[in-house]
Amino acid sequence: MRPSDDFLNEFYDLADFDKTKRVEAINRLLTKIKLDPSVNEYCVERLITGLSSTRGASRLGLVKCIFHISVSV
């Protein structure tokens, strides 16, 4: 199942150089995962795949998001 466009757009903010935007995106993703656990697997796969990205500060945001998801499970 492909998540909504609203959900997918959160991944772009994870790569932002602005720490506040990254943290807010992580919080929004965690909230969406809690509301709809069916997107958890997609989210983790996308985060891990994205670790090879060179876009902005993507690795910072992705690793932090992976950490928070693993802690909250």
Residue, then its C-alpha position, 0 to 999 in steps of 0.5 A: m500500500r502506498p501512503s498518502d502524498d501528505f505522508l510522503n511529503e514529510f520525507y523531504d523535510l527530513a533532508d532540510f538543513d534547518k534542524t527545526k524542520r527536521v525535528e518537526a518532520i520526525n514528530r509528524l512522521l511518528t504521529k502518523i505511524k502511531l495513527d496508522p501502523s500499516v505505514n510503519e514498514y514502508c517508512v522504515e524501508r524508505l528511511i533505510t534506502g534514503l541513507s545513501s542520499t546526498r540530498g541536503a542533510s538527509r542522513l541526519g534526518l533519516v538516522k534520527c528518525i530511524f532512531h526514534i521509530s526504533v525507540s517508540v516500538 
